[in-house]
Amino acid sequence: MNTLRMRRVALAVTAAVVLPFSLAACSASGSETKAAAPASAAPTTAATPQEGATATDEPFGPACAGVPKEGAGSFEGMAKDPVATAASHNPDLSTLVTAVKQAGLVDTLNNAENITVFAPTNDAFAKIPKADLDKVLADKAALTEILTYHVVGERLTPEQLENGSFETLQKGKITTKGSGEDYTVNDTAKVVCGNVKTANANVYIIDTVLMPE
């Protein structure tokens, strides 16, 4: 009888010792499972910003449609040349290129680093009475003043043009405003093809010649 009672006591003690460890093991296993769940979700959360990224660094504006699709005058071709050389490949900038040559600014513009050029189209120059334009083209000092007023000593992004004020190489100031694909310079010139890249410059083609005050 005493032997049977001692066995029952021993079994009870063993159960009392083993049961807490078993429960603890189950609890630990459940905690590990719950803790691992957020880790498996982490890669999805991290990838979200990349999935929503968009490219916004392309040329824009109605006049961009007239740029050649291939060759030196294309956007890809212009990106390989310094700005004065790149402009010479665009037929719609031929008057500007002539003016730059008259002023002796080809090397100045081609050798500059990280600039922005507001480039008037041929139609922009055509707005100036021919007699006045011929007079300016014949006056190197005056021509240099006008042309360097169209150049800013840094590469400007479209976002910077939204409400901007910038010093030009001529030491005057120009102001810009707009958003999206609609920008104006000095409240008079409209950007008709913007964010054009050359080897050393960002170019914004405009429909009016800017005049320094």
Buried (B, 14 or more C-beta within 10 A) or exposed (E): EEEEEEEEEEEEEEEEEEEEEEEEEEEEEEEEEEEEEEEEEEEEEEEEEEEEEEEEEEBBBEBBEEBBEEEBBBBEBBEEBBBBBBBBBBEBBBBBBBBBEBBEBBEBBBEBEEBBBBBBBBEBBEEBEEEEBEEBBEBEEBBBBBBBBBBBEBBBBBEBBEEBEBEBBBEBEBEBBBEEBEBBBBEEBBBBBBBBBBBBBBBBBBBBBBEBE
